[in-house]
Amino acid sequence: MNILMERFPYRYVELGTLENGKPDFRIQKQDAYTRRYKDMYLCDNGMQLTQAIEDFEYTKWLDPDGVPAYTKGDYYE
């Protein structure tokens, strides 16, 4: 496993290769109770992982726990 970036409570990892030879990119989230990381989202490709790394709100939007993302007032016009 290759950890590409950590941004609490998420980390972005490359976990080997898939059957088709492409890299296996995942976003993992740390469990608040056990402090262990679990797979939160399996990315379709490297571009999606790059977008999630660059736009933290997108990572929160992908979170199945319903973390508020892109809320009003986060961005300046």
Backbone hydrogen bonds in HBPLUS format (Angstrom, degrees):
<---DONOR---> <-ACCEPTOR-->    atom                        ^
c    i                          cat <-CA-CA->   ^        H-A-AA   ^      H-
h    n   atom  resd res      DA  || num        DHA   H-A  angle D-A-AA Bond
n    s   type  num  typ     dist DA aas  dist angle  dist       angle   num
A0002-ASN N   A0014-GLU O   2.90 MM  12  5.12 168.9  1.91 154.8 158.4     1
A0014-GLU N   A0002-ASN O   2.86 MM  12  5.12 157.3  1.92 145.4 153.1     2
A0004-LEU N   A0012-TYR O   2.75 MM   8  5.50 151.3  1.84 153.1 162.5     3
A0005-MET N   A0012-TYR O   3.37 MM   7  5.29 152.2  2.46 137.6 140.0     4
A0012-TYR N   A0005-MET O   2.80 MM   7  5.29 165.5  1.82 159.8 164.5     5
A0007-ARG N   A0010-TYR O   2.82 MM   3  5.22 166.9  1.84 147.7 152.1     6
A0010-TYR N   A0007-ARG O   2.68 MM   3  5.22 149.3  1.77 134.9 131.4     7
A0030-GLN N   A0009-PRO O   2.77 MM  21  5.27 159.2  1.81 155.5 162.8     8
A0011-ARG N   A0028-GLN O   2.88 MM  17  5.28 144.1  2.01 145.0 149.6     9
A0028-GLN N   A0011-ARG O   2.84 MM  17  5.28 173.3  1.85 163.6 165.4    10
A0013-VAL N   A0026-ARG O   2.96 MM  13  5.41 169.7  1.97 158.3 161.5    11
A0026-ARG N   A0013-VAL O   2.95 MM  13  5.41 162.6  1.98 153.8 156.8    12
A0015-LEU N   A0024-ASP O   2.75 MM   9  5.24 169.1  1.76 160.7 160.7    13
A0024-ASP N   A0016-GLY O   3.08 MM   8  5.72 161.5  2.12 136.4 134.9    14
A0018-LEU N   A0022-LYS O   2.73 MM   4  5.46 166.6  1.74 167.3 170.9    15
A0021-GLY N   A0018-LEU O   3.02 MM   3  5.32 162.6  2.05 113.5 117.2    16
A0043-CYS N   A0025-PHE O   3.03 MM  18  5.47 141.7  2.18 134.3 144.1    17
A0027-ILE N   A0041-TYR O   2.83 MM  14  5.14 164.7  1.86 157.3 161.0    18
A0040-MET N   A0027-ILE O   2.78 MM  13  5.66 162.2  1.81 149.1 153.4    19
A0041-TYR N   A0027-ILE O   3.05 MM  14  5.14 157.8  2.10 146.8 148.5    20
A0029-LYS N   A0038-LYS O   2.86 MM   9  5.53 156.3  1.91 159.5 160.1    21
A0038-LYS N   A0029-LYS O   2.97 MM   9  5.53 158.3  2.02 139.6 143.6    22
A0031-ASP N   A0036-ARG O   2.80 MM   5  5.52 168.3  1.81 153.5 154.9    23
A0035-ARG N   A0031-ASP O   2.83 MM   4  5.05 141.4  1.98 138.2 146.9    24
A0049-LEU N   A0045-ASN O   3.34 MM   4  6.73 156.6  2.40 145.5 151.8    25
A0050-THR N   A0046-GLY O   2.89 MM   4  6.10 158.3  1.93 148.6 154.8    26
A0051-GLN N   A0047-MET O   2.96 MM   4  6.18 156.1  2.02 144.9 151.0    27
A0052-ALA N   A0048-GLN O   3.01 MM   4  6.25 155.4  2.07 145.1 151.6    28
A0053-ILE N   A0049-LEU O   2.92 MM   4  6.20 149.6  2.02 149.3 157.6    29
A0054-GLU N   A0050-THR O   2.95 MM   4  6.16 161.2  1.98 151.3 156.2    30
A0055-ASP N   A0051-GLN O   2.83 MM   4  5.83 152.5  1.90 149.8 157.3    31
A0058-TYR N   A0055-ASP O   2.94 MM   3  5.42 133.1  2.17 110.0 121.9    32
A0060-LYS N   A0056-PHE O   3.09 MM   4  6.47 157.6  2.14 149.1 154.6    33
A0061-TRP N   A0057-GLU O   2.89 MM   4  6.12 144.3  2.02 140.4 151.1    34
A0062-LEU N   A0058-TYR O   3.00 MM   4  6.29 140.5  2.16 145.0 154.5    35
A0062-LEU N   A0059-THR O   3.18 MM   3  5.20 127.7  2.47  95.2 108.2    36
A0063-ASP N   A0060-LYS O   3.16 MM   3  5.10 143.7  2.30  96.5 107.1    37
A0066-GLY N   A0063-ASP O   3.37 MM   3  6.14 161.7  2.40 121.0 122.2    38
A0074-ASP N   A0071-THR O   3.18 MM   3  5.90 154.3  2.25 142.4 141.5    39
